[in-house]
Amino acid sequence: MKNVFDKEDVAEIINRIEKLNYSSKQLWGKMRVAQILAHCNVSYEMVYTDIHLKSNMFVKFILKSFIKNKVVNTIPYKKNGKTAP
């Protein structure tokens, strides 16, 4: 698995992103290039901006109890899985 804290992995990821263009074909999933990049940027927006609403205690509990183990895991994601809108 790639590590965003490893310089070689970061260089490879950036190189792959720079090769993307409008006509790039997806290897799996249904998103287009622009949708993928926007989807990946949401986590950075949540950390560095105040665009997204903060969760209340109940929502945080649900996320930690049921969602976190599926998102933060060593098991690869299944192809064509559902994502946040």
C-alpha positions as CSV (number, residue, x, y, z in Angstrom):
1,M,0.0,0.0,0.0
2,K,1.3,3.5,-0.8
3,N,2.2,5.8,2.0
4,V,1.7,9.6,1.6
5,F,4.5,10.2,4.1
6,D,7.1,8.3,1.9
7,K,8.8,10.6,-0.6
8,E,9.0,7.9,-3.3
9,D,5.4,7.0,-3.0
10,V,4.4,10.7,-3.1
11,A,6.4,11.2,-6.2
12,E,4.7,8.2,-7.9
13,I,1.2,9.4,-6.9
14,I,1.9,13.0,-8.1
15,N,3.2,11.6,-11.4
16,R,0.1,9.5,-11.9
17,I,-2.2,12.5,-11.1
18,E,-0.3,14.6,-13.6
19,K,-0.9,12.0,-16.3
20,L,-4.7,12.2,-15.9
21,N,-6.7,14.1,-18.5
22,Y,-10.4,14.4,-19.6
23,S,-10.2,11.2,-21.7
24,S,-8.5,9.0,-19.1
25,K,-10.4,5.7,-18.7
26,Q,-11.3,4.5,-15.2
27,L,-9.8,1.2,-14.2
28,W,-12.7,0.5,-11.8
29,G,-15.7,2.5,-10.6
30,K,-17.9,4.9,-12.4
31,M,-16.5,8.4,-11.6
32,R,-14.9,10.6,-14.2
33,V,-11.5,12.2,-13.6
34,A,-12.9,15.5,-12.3
35,Q,-15.3,13.7,-10.0
36,I,-12.5,11.5,-8.5
37,L,-10.3,14.6,-7.8
38,A,-13.2,16.4,-6.2
39,H,-14.0,13.4,-4.1
40,C,-10.4,13.1,-2.9
41,N,-10.2,16.8,-2.0
42,V,-13.2,16.6,0.3
43,S,-11.1,15.2,3.2
44,Y,-8.6,18.1,2.8
45,E,-11.5,20.6,2.7
46,M,-12.9,19.1,6.0
47,V,-9.5,19.6,7.7
48,Y,-8.4,23.0,6.3
49,T,-11.7,24.9,5.8
50,D,-15.0,25.5,7.6
51,I,-17.2,24.6,4.6
52,H,-18.5,21.3,6.1
53,L,-20.7,21.2,9.3
54,K,-19.2,19.7,12.4
55,S,-20.9,16.5,13.6
56,N,-22.7,16.2,16.9
57,M,-21.8,13.6,19.5
58,F,-24.3,11.0,18.3
59,V,-23.1,11.2,14.7
60,K,-19.5,11.0,15.9
61,F,-20.3,7.9,17.9
62,I,-22.0,6.2,14.9
63,L,-19.1,7.1,12.6
64,K,-16.5,5.7,15.0
65,S,-18.5,2.6,15.9
66,F,-19.6,1.5,12.4
67,I,-17.9,3.4,9.7
68,K,-14.3,4.0,10.8
69,N,-13.4,0.2,10.7
70,K,-14.5,0.0,7.1
71,V,-12.7,3.1,5.9
72,V,-9.5,2.8,7.9
73,N,-8.5,-0.8,7.3
74,T,-5.8,-2.8,5.6
75,I,-8.4,-4.7,3.5
76,P,-8.7,-3.1,0.0
77,Y,-11.9,-1.5,-1.0
78,K,-14.3,-3.5,-3.2
79,K,-14.7,-2.3,-6.8
80,N,-17.7,-0.1,-7.6
81,G,-18.4,0.5,-3.9
82,K,-20.7,3.3,-2.8
83,T,-19.1,6.6,-1.9
84,A,-20.3,9.8,-0.2
85,P,-22.3,12.1,-2.6
